[in-house]
Amino acid sequence: MVNSSNIGYLGPKGTYSSKASELYSTKLNQVPFNSINEVLGSLKDKTCDLVIVPLENSIQGSIVEVLDFLADEENNYNIVDELNLNINHSIYTLKRFNNHNFEVIFSHPQALGQCYKYINNNYANVELKISNSTADSINDLEEYNAPGAFIGPPWLKDNEKVILIGENIQSVKNNVTRFVIISNDFRKEITHNDKTSLVISFNGDSPGSLYNALEPFAVSQINMTKIESRPTKEKLGNYYFFIDVEGNAKDEKLSSCLSKIEKICNLKILGSYPIFKG
């Protein structure tokens, strides 16, 4: 773990990011922010020495703000750890609403997307409203002048203002979010159970370019555990490819492999860190 005093996360306290931050370390000073972009920005202005952010969800996929931040050539930050967290959404209303004729449901867009089946089956005609976080959604509903509900984490049922309507309402019961810890520093230790994240891109499009870039992994028998494309935003048809492979970038075999790949395409190593054991 990186020695640091401040860790930034998507707040307020009570979000899944808050929970992940507490699970990662109880010794660091937890600093909440209003959006993922603000969390990441705290690395740039040095408010925080490291941050914890969601990278991908098993239902909704990757968090594009985090991918774009990591791919940016001007950002020289490193993933130093990862943490997987089971996500179990609940739906609530406020005690002052005595029926379920709701006009609105508040939550973070990821939570709304992860609960699409429940919403369609039970509240198909209800307007969905975006909150900065699942924990913020209760405040948004309180300020909204109409009967409604909000989707949030299971521990919000202890709030004396709310009534629990339903639990575990996510569309797929095995709902997991992978969080990564990003730092100004880099992880020096090799645990021999590491993962390396990297991103590659190409200056031009040509037949077999992606195959040629990935072939060294196969030749070296290095297991690739993830590949995902994301537009570079430079022009239509240009993509970043985000890749996770087993091993540490300092390992002789992986280091040699990456040297070969670097001659074929643009390569940025995003960090080597221990594989989360759960």
CORCOR-V43191 format. One record per residue. N is the residue number from 1. PSI is psi in degrees with one decimal (999 if undefined). NEAR is the number of other C-alpha atoms within 8 Angstrom. Layout:
BEGIN
n->N psi->PSI near->NEAR
n->N psi->PSI near->NEAR
END
This chain:
BEGIN
n->1 psi->142.9 near->4
n->2 psi->136.4 near->7
n->3 psi->114.8 near->4
n->4 psi->160.2 near->8
n->5 psi->-33.2 near->8
n->6 psi->134.7 near->12
n->7 psi->124.3 near->15
n->8 psi->146.8 near->14
n->9 psi->164.4 near->16
n->10 psi->112.3 near->15
n->11 psi->-171.7 near->14
n->12 psi->-173.6 near->12
n->13 psi->135.6 near->7
n->14 psi->-9.6 near->11
n->15 psi->168.5 near->13
n->16 psi->-34.9 near->9
n->17 psi->-37.9 near->12
n->18 psi->-44.5 near->14
n->19 psi->-44.4 near->9
n->20 psi->-39.5 near->12
n->21 psi->-41.3 near->13
n->22 psi->-37.1 near->9
n->23 psi->-34.3 near->7
n->24 psi->-44.8 near->7
n->25 psi->134.3 near->7
n->26 psi->-2.6 near->8
n->27 psi->-16.4 near->4
n->28 psi->152.0 near->9
n->29 psi->115.3 near->8
n->30 psi->123.1 near->10
n->31 psi->110.6 near->9
n->32 psi->148.6 near->12
n->33 psi->163.4 near->12
n->34 psi->-16.4 near->11
n->35 psi->162.0 near->10
n->36 psi->-38.2 near->12
n->37 psi->-35.7 near->7
n->38 psi->-38.7 near->9
n->39 psi->-50.4 near->16
n->40 psi->-37.0 near->11
n->41 psi->-24.2 near->8
n->42 psi->-19.5 near->11
n->43 psi->-39.0 near->14
n->44 psi->-41.7 near->7
n->45 psi->5.9 near->7
n->46 psi->20.9 near->7
n->47 psi->-36.7 near->8
n->48 psi->147.0 near->13
n->49 psi->-19.0 near->12
n->50 psi->157.9 near->13
n->51 psi->156.9 near->14
n->52 psi->125.2 near->14
n->53 psi->149.7 near->14
n->54 psi->134.3 near->12
n->55 psi->-40.0 near->12
n->56 psi->151.9 near->11
n->57 psi->144.0 near->13
n->58 psi->-18.1 near->9
n->59 psi->-50.5 near->8
n->60 psi->-11.4 near->9
n->61 psi->-155.9 near->7
n->62 psi->156.8 near->8
n->63 psi->108.2 near->10
n->64 psi->-31.4 near->6
n->65 psi->-37.1 near->8
n->66 psi->-41.7 near->12
n->67 psi->-45.5 near->10
n->68 psi->-39.4 near->8
n->69 psi->-45.8 near->9
n->70 psi->-35.6 near->9
n->71 psi->-23.7 near->10
n->72 psi->123.1 near->7
n->73 psi->-21.9 near->5
n->74 psi->-12.3 near->4
n->75 psi->114.7 near->8
n->76 psi->60.7 near->6
n->77 psi->160.5 near->11
n->78 psi->140.4 near->11
n->79 psi->125.4 near->15
n->80 psi->-11.8 near->16
n->81 psi->164.4 near->12
n->82 psi->159.3 near->13
n->83 psi->129.0 near->11
n->84 psi->135.7 near->10
n->85 psi->127.4 near->9
n->86 psi->133.2 near->8
n->87 psi->118.7 near->9
n->88 psi->103.3 near->12
n->89 psi->146.2 near->14
n->90 psi->156.8 near->14
n->91 psi->137.6 near->13
n->92 psi->162.6 near->14
n->93 psi->174.0 near->12
n->94 psi->149.6 near->11
n->95 psi->-22.7 near->8
n->96 psi->-12.4 near->4
n->97 psi->116.4 near->9
n->98 psi->11.8 near->5
n->99 psi->176.4 near->5
n->100 psi->25.1 near->6
n->101 psi->70.8 near->6
n->102 psi->148.1 near->11
n->103 psi->-18.8 near->9
n->104 psi->149.4 near->12
n->105 psi->126.4 near->14
n->106 psi->143.9 near->16
n->107 psi->173.8 near->18
n->108 psi->146.1 near->12
n->109 psi->-33.6 near->8
n->110 psi->-42.6 near->7
n->111 psi->-41.9 near->12
n->112 psi->-42.2 near->11
n->113 psi->-36.5 near->8
n->114 psi->-16.8 near->11
n->115 psi->25.1 near->12
n->116 psi->-36.9 near->10
n->117 psi->-45.6 near->8
n->118 psi->-44.1 near->11
n->119 psi->-45.6 near->9
n->120 psi->-36.2 near->8
n->121 psi->-27.7 near->7
n->122 psi->-27.5 near->6
n->123 psi->49.2 near->8
n->124 psi->-29.4 near->7
n->125 psi->7.0 near->4
n->126 psi->138.7 near->9
n->127 psi->135.4 near->7
n->128 psi->130.5 near->9
n->129 psi->140.9 near->8
n->130 psi->132.6 near->8
n->131 psi->157.5 near->12
n->132 psi->-30.3 near->10
n->133 psi->166.2 near->14
n->134 psi->-34.8 near->15
n->135 psi->-29.1 near->13
n->136 psi->-20.9 near->11
n->137 psi->-29.8 near->16
n->138 psi->-39.6 near->10
n->139 psi->-38.3 near->8
n->140 psi->-40.4 near->10
n->141 psi->-38.5 near->13
n->142 psi->-36.4 near->8
n->143 psi->-15.0 near->6
n->144 psi->130.6 near->6
n->145 psi->57.5 near->6
n->146 psi->152.2 near->7
n->147 psi->139.1 near->9
n->148 psi->-170.7 near->15
n->149 psi->171.8 near->13
n->150 psi->152.6 near->13
n->151 psi->128.5 near->15
n->152 psi->-176.9 near->14
n->153 psi->160.5 near->14
n->154 psi->-26.5 near->9
n->155 psi->-9.8 near->6
n->156 psi->-11.3 near->8
n->157 psi->-16.1 near->10
n->158 psi->-7.7 near->5
n->159 psi->126.4 near->6
n->160 psi->-12.4 near->5
n->161 psi->-13.8 near->6
n->162 psi->161.0 near->10
n->163 psi->128.4 near->9
n->164 psi->127.4 near->10
n->165 psi->-45.9 near->8
n->166 psi->151.5 near->8
n->167 psi->158.5 near->10
n->168 psi->52.7 near->8
n->169 psi->4.3 near->11
n->170 psi->149.1 near->13
n->171 psi->-33.1 near->9
n->172 psi->125.4 near->7
n->173 psi->-31.9 near->7
n->174 psi->77.7 near->6
n->175 psi->110.0 near->12
n->176 psi->136.0 near->11
n->177 psi->131.5 near->13
n->178 psi->118.6 near->12
n->179 psi->147.0 near->14
n->180 psi->148.1 near->13
n->181 psi->121.3 near->12
n->182 psi->137.5 near->13
n->183 psi->158.6 near->14
n->184 psi->-25.3 near->10
n->185 psi->-175.3 near->7
n->186 psi->155.6 near->10
n->187 psi->125.3 near->9
n->188 psi->-26.5 near->4
n->189 psi->145.8 near->4
n->190 psi->122.2 near->9
n->191 psi->-10.0 near->6
n->192 psi->13.0 near->6
n->193 psi->50.3 near->9
n->194 psi->164.5 near->13
n->195 psi->145.1 near->13
n->196 psi->129.9 near->15
n->197 psi->139.3 near->13
n->198 psi->165.6 near->12
n->199 psi->136.2 near->13
n->200 psi->156.0 near->12
n->201 psi->167.5 near->11
n->202 psi->142.5 near->11
n->203 psi->-28.5 near->6
n->204 psi->164.2 near->4
n->205 psi->128.2 near->7
n->206 psi->153.3 near->5
n->207 psi->130.2 near->4
n->208 psi->7.2 near->6
n->209 psi->-44.0 near->9
n->210 psi->-41.9 near->6
n->211 psi->-45.4 near->7
n->212 psi->-35.5 near->9
n->213 psi->-32.0 near->10
n->214 psi->-19.4 near->9
n->215 psi->-39.5 near->8
n->216 psi->-30.9 near->11
n->217 psi->-45.6 near->11
n->218 psi->-44.2 near->9
n->219 psi->-39.3 near->7
n->220 psi->0.6 near->8
n->221 psi->46.7 near->6
n->222 psi->124.0 near->11
n->223 psi->124.3 near->8
n->224 psi->120.1 near->10
n->225 psi->-10.3 near->8
n->226 psi->142.2 near->8
n->227 psi->134.6 near->9
n->228 psi->138.9 near->7
n->229 psi->152.8 near->8
n->230 psi->131.9 near->8
n->231 psi->139.8 near->10
n->232 psi->-15.2 near->8
n->233 psi->4.0 near->6
n->234 psi->-46.4 near->6
n->235 psi->161.0 near->6
n->236 psi->131.4 near->6
n->237 psi->-7.5 near->5
n->238 psi->130.6 near->12
n->239 psi->148.2 near->10
n->240 psi->148.6 near->13
n->241 psi->114.0 near->11
n->242 psi->127.6 near->13
n->243 psi->137.4 near->13
n->244 psi->134.6 near->12
n->245 psi->155.0 near->12
n->246 psi->139.7 near->12
n->247 psi->168.2 near->13
n->248 psi->139.6 near->14
n->249 psi->-17.7 near->11
n->250 psi->-12.9 near->7
n->251 psi->142.9 near->8
n->252 psi->-44.6 near->7
n->253 psi->-47.3 near->7
n->254 psi->-37.5 near->12
n->255 psi->-43.7 near->11
n->256 psi->-39.7 near->8
n->257 psi->-44.6 near->11
n->258 psi->-33.6 near->9
n->259 psi->-37.6 near->8
n->260 psi->-41.2 near->9
n->261 psi->-35.9 near->12
n->262 psi->-23.6 near->9
n->263 psi->-14.3 near->7
n->264 psi->-32.0 near->8
n->265 psi->176.8 near->11
n->266 psi->128.2 near->10
n->267 psi->132.3 near->10
n->268 psi->121.4 near->8
n->269 psi->124.9 near->8
n->270 psi->-10.4 near->12
n->271 psi->151.6 near->13
n->272 psi->134.9 near->14
n->273 psi->162.3 near->14
n->274 psi->140.5 near->11
n->275 psi->132.1 near->9
n->276 psi->130.0 near->8
n->277 psi->-22.1 near->3
n->278 psi->999 near->4
END
